[in-house]
């Protein structure tokens, strides 16, 4: 399930990782990238980091798929000071998004 950091040339995510942090996977939304690591969730666009939280600061994740539209991935942090993220996931990213959800679910069940 994990991917090697050197196999993912996306500078939006790579420069945010700690030297010993493992990137499990990333998925591309229409306007941002979601990265799932062994420590945290990152959401970033080309300009800035939109969300950077550890799993114990995550309250809820919701994934909705509708006909003829991109799926909606909602990430709700525990703290109101961390802005919830609403990501539009294109159909070609559904499989990666599903794997991301599985990892996130496993991490949430551990905390």
C-alpha positions as MATLAB code, in Angstrom:
seq = 'XXXXXXXXXXXXXXXXXXXXXXXXXXXXXXXXXXXXXXXXXXXXXXXXXXXXXXXXXXXXXXXXXXXXXXXXXXXXXXXXXXXXXXXXXXXXXXXXXXXXXXXXXXXXXXX';
ca = [
       0.000    0.000    0.000;
       2.883    2.406    0.499;
       4.607    4.240   -2.317;
       8.208    5.295   -2.357;
       8.825    9.026   -2.022;
      11.115    9.128   -5.056;
       8.321    7.630   -7.197;
       6.082   10.639   -6.592;
       7.552   13.725   -8.231;
       4.858   16.112   -6.964;
       6.711   19.029   -5.347;
       3.419   20.220   -3.847;
       3.709   17.356   -1.372;
       7.326   16.242   -1.248;
       8.797   19.420    0.201;
       6.346   19.183    3.133;
       7.524   15.769    4.325;
       9.928   15.247    7.193;
      13.066   13.235    6.276;
      11.827   10.117    8.109;
       8.129   10.524    7.235;
       6.594    7.863    4.988;
       4.197    8.929    2.255;
       1.584    6.194    1.877;
      -0.153    7.747   -1.114;
      -1.489   10.894   -2.627;
      -4.579   11.623   -4.643;
      -5.303   14.608   -6.789;
      -8.460   16.627   -6.383;
      -9.467   19.131   -9.033;
      -7.794   22.044   -7.204;
      -5.540   20.392   -4.618;
      -3.559   17.339   -3.572;
      -4.351   15.101   -0.598;
      -1.341   13.303    0.856;
      -1.647   10.512    3.411;
       1.475    9.794    5.444;
       2.316    7.630    8.405;
       1.762   10.680   10.658;
      -0.731   13.051    9.137;
      -2.986   14.293    6.378;
      -1.880   17.105    4.123;
      -4.011   19.077    1.713;
      -2.159   21.552   -0.471;
      -2.679   23.466   -3.653;
      -0.036   25.071   -5.847;
       0.106   28.127   -3.595;
      -0.166   26.940    0.004;
      -0.883   24.235    2.542;
      -4.615   24.164    3.202;
      -4.601   21.537    5.956;
      -1.853   19.774    7.890;
      -3.147   17.657   10.763;
      -2.196   14.497   12.597;
      -4.751   11.689   12.719;
      -5.640   12.388   16.348;
      -6.805   15.868   15.265;
      -9.179   14.456   12.640;
     -12.868   14.292   13.489;
     -14.596   13.012   10.361;
     -14.110   12.101    6.703;
     -16.967   11.756    4.249;
     -16.843   10.590    0.625;
     -19.859   11.092   -1.648;
     -20.175    9.915   -5.224;
     -22.918   11.187   -7.511;
     -23.709   10.475  -11.109;
     -22.158   12.880  -13.645;
     -20.139   14.889  -11.093;
     -16.784   14.629   -9.386;
     -16.957   12.908   -6.010;
     -16.850   15.053   -2.901;
     -14.329   14.315   -0.161;
     -14.961   16.224    3.064;
     -12.267   16.325    5.752;
     -13.385   17.750    9.101;
     -10.728   18.438   11.738;
     -11.522   18.229   15.449;
     -10.583   21.852   16.114;
     -12.681   24.686   14.680;
      -9.432   26.591   14.112;
      -8.470   24.046   11.410;
     -10.591   24.759    8.362;
     -12.586   21.799    6.982;
     -11.654   20.817    3.443;
     -14.073   20.086    0.627;
     -12.274   18.390   -2.265;
     -13.714   17.550   -5.685;
     -12.249   14.190   -6.728;
     -12.379   13.354  -10.456;
     -13.414    9.812  -11.465;
      -9.884    8.831  -12.531;
      -8.766    9.380   -8.907;
     -11.518    7.307   -7.219;
      -9.307    4.274   -6.686;
      -6.532    6.279   -5.031;
      -9.108    8.175   -2.971;
     -10.592    4.866   -1.800;
      -7.153    3.635   -0.743;
      -6.582    6.933    1.076;
      -9.887    6.461    2.904;
      -8.859    2.953    3.955;
      -5.584    4.220    5.439;
      -7.334    7.120    7.166;
      -9.954    4.751    8.584;
      -7.270    2.439    9.948;
      -5.484    5.383   11.581;
      -8.700    6.697   13.111;
      -9.509    3.302   14.591;
      -6.096    3.263   16.289;
      -6.586    6.599   18.035;
];
